[in-house]
Amino acid sequence: MNNKSTFSKTWFVDIDGTILQDKTNDEIDKIIEEYGDDSYLHEVPIQDSIDFFRSIPKRDRIVLTTARTRDHINHTIEALDYFKMPYDDYVFDLGSGPRILVNDIKPKGNIGNTSDLDTAYSINVERNEPNIKYQYKKIDGTINYQMEATPIIKQLINE
């Protein structure tokens, strides 16, 4: 039994430098002060990243993360909605340091997987560069291998 067709992922995605061009909290404060209710129009999207997240299956969940302060929630959400960035939830006020995801390994057969399934991955992208899709292909090849026991090389050739 292979559940890959119903297999969903949860994406934890940083906003600045990944979805929107990087801005500091001070820069956002100045934009809000200068432009008021239209401040969100002065955000710059990383369109390839937004397009990538629009293309992932609707069953996947997207949780946006950011070091932006809570004072910037309305401004940021208006920008994300304006650029049609899909998301299910968000977390503001995080530190600017590394974010570490910890998750368990699903044992073989737990969800139809043919081998142990790693459930924690990370993608580090160059700030303000749209290269998520390429990085994700490597992870997806590994997941496909663990779910279907197909050789990784064969899977990459088929993409």
C-alpha positions as CSV (number, residue, x, y, z in Angstrom):
1,M,0.0,0.0,0.0
2,N,1.6,3.3,-1.1
3,N,0.0,6.4,0.2
4,K,2.1,8.8,-1.8
5,S,-1.0,10.1,-3.6
6,T,-2.4,11.3,-0.3
7,F,0.9,12.1,1.3
8,S,1.1,15.7,2.5
9,K,4.0,17.9,3.6
10,T,4.2,20.9,5.9
11,W,6.4,23.7,4.7
12,F,7.9,26.1,7.1
13,V,9.0,29.1,4.9
14,D,10.8,32.2,5.9
15,I,9.4,35.4,4.4
16,D,12.3,37.8,4.0
17,G,14.8,36.9,1.3
18,T,12.7,33.9,0.3
19,I,9.1,35.1,-0.6
20,L,9.7,38.9,-0.4
21,Q,12.9,40.9,-1.0
22,D,14.7,41.2,2.4
23,K,13.7,44.2,4.5
24,T,14.7,45.0,8.1
25,N,12.1,45.9,10.7
26,D,13.4,49.5,10.6
27,E,13.0,49.6,6.8
28,I,9.4,48.3,7.2
29,D,8.7,50.9,9.8
30,K,9.9,53.7,7.5
31,I,7.7,52.3,4.6
32,I,4.7,52.2,6.8
33,E,5.3,55.7,8.1
34,E,5.7,57.1,4.6
35,Y,3.0,55.2,2.8
36,G,0.4,54.3,5.5
37,D,-2.3,51.9,4.3
38,D,-0.6,51.4,1.0
39,S,2.8,50.4,2.5
40,Y,2.4,46.8,1.4
41,L,2.5,47.9,-2.2
42,H,6.2,48.8,-1.6
43,E,7.2,45.2,-0.9
44,V,9.0,43.4,-3.7
45,P,8.0,39.8,-4.4
46,I,10.3,37.0,-5.4
47,Q,7.9,35.9,-8.0
48,D,9.5,32.5,-8.9
49,S,9.3,31.5,-5.2
50,I,5.7,32.5,-5.0
51,D,4.9,30.7,-8.2
52,F,6.6,27.6,-6.8
53,F,4.5,27.6,-3.7
54,R,1.4,28.1,-5.8
55,S,2.3,24.9,-7.7
56,I,2.6,22.6,-4.6
57,P,-0.4,20.3,-3.9
58,K,-3.3,22.0,-2.1
59,R,-3.1,19.2,0.5
60,D,0.3,20.5,1.6
61,R,0.4,23.1,4.4
62,I,2.5,26.3,4.4
63,V,3.5,28.0,7.6
64,L,5.3,31.3,7.1
65,T,8.0,32.3,9.5
66,T,9.7,35.6,10.0
67,A,11.8,37.8,12.3
68,R,9.4,40.6,11.4
69,T,7.8,42.0,14.6
70,R,4.1,41.6,15.3
71,D,3.7,45.3,14.5
72,H,4.3,44.3,10.9
73,I,1.7,41.6,10.6
74,N,-1.0,43.6,8.8
75,H,1.5,45.2,6.4
76,T,3.1,41.8,5.6
77,I,-0.2,39.8,5.3
78,E,-1.6,42.5,3.0
79,A,1.6,42.2,0.8
80,L,1.4,38.4,0.8
81,D,-2.2,38.4,-0.1
82,Y,-1.7,41.1,-2.8
83,F,1.0,38.9,-4.4
84,K,-1.2,35.8,-4.0
85,M,1.2,33.9,-1.9
86,P,-0.5,30.8,-0.5
87,Y,-0.2,30.1,3.2
88,D,-2.1,28.4,6.0
89,D,-0.6,30.1,9.1
90,Y,2.3,32.3,10.1
91,V,4.7,32.9,13.0
92,F,6.2,36.4,13.6
93,D,8.8,37.6,16.2
94,L,11.3,34.8,15.6
95,G,14.9,35.4,16.1
96,S,17.1,36.1,13.1
97,G,19.4,33.1,13.9
98,P,19.2,29.6,12.5
99,R,15.9,27.7,12.6
100,I,16.2,24.0,13.4
101,L,13.4,21.6,12.4
102,V,13.3,18.4,14.5
103,N,11.0,15.5,13.5
104,D,10.8,11.7,13.8
105,I,11.7,9.2,11.1
106,K,8.6,7.2,10.0
107,P,9.4,3.5,10.2
108,K,9.1,1.4,7.0
109,G,5.4,0.7,6.2
110,N,4.1,3.4,8.6
111,I,2.4,5.3,5.9
112,G,2.9,3.0,2.9
113,N,6.6,3.8,2.7
114,T,8.9,1.1,1.5
115,S,11.8,2.2,3.7
116,D,12.3,4.4,6.7
117,L,11.1,7.9,5.7
118,D,13.0,11.0,6.8
119,T,10.6,13.7,7.9
120,A,12.9,16.7,8.4
121,Y,14.6,18.5,5.6
122,S,15.9,22.0,5.0
123,I,16.5,24.2,2.0
124,N,18.9,27.0,2.3
125,V,18.5,29.5,-0.5
126,E,20.6,32.6,-1.5
127,R,18.9,35.7,-0.1
128,N,16.5,37.2,-2.6
129,E,17.2,34.5,-5.2
130,P,14.4,32.2,-6.6
131,N,16.1,28.8,-6.5
132,I,13.7,26.9,-4.2
133,K,12.4,24.6,-7.1
134,Y,15.8,23.3,-8.0
135,Q,16.7,22.6,-4.3
136,Y,13.4,20.9,-3.7
137,K,13.9,18.4,-6.5
138,K,16.8,16.9,-4.6
139,I,14.6,16.4,-1.5
140,D,11.6,15.2,-3.5
141,G,13.8,12.6,-5.2
142,T,14.8,11.2,-1.8
143,I,11.2,11.2,-0.6
144,N,10.1,9.4,-3.7
145,Y,12.9,6.8,-3.2
146,Q,11.8,6.2,0.4
147,M,8.1,6.0,-0.6
148,E,8.5,3.9,-3.7
149,A,11.9,2.2,-3.5
150,T,12.8,3.4,-7.0
151,P,16.4,4.2,-7.7
152,I,17.1,7.9,-7.1
153,I,18.9,8.2,-10.4
154,K,15.9,6.8,-12.2
155,Q,13.6,9.3,-10.4
156,L,15.8,12.3,-11.3
157,I,15.8,11.3,-15.0
158,N,12.0,11.1,-15.0
159,E,11.5,14.6,-13.6
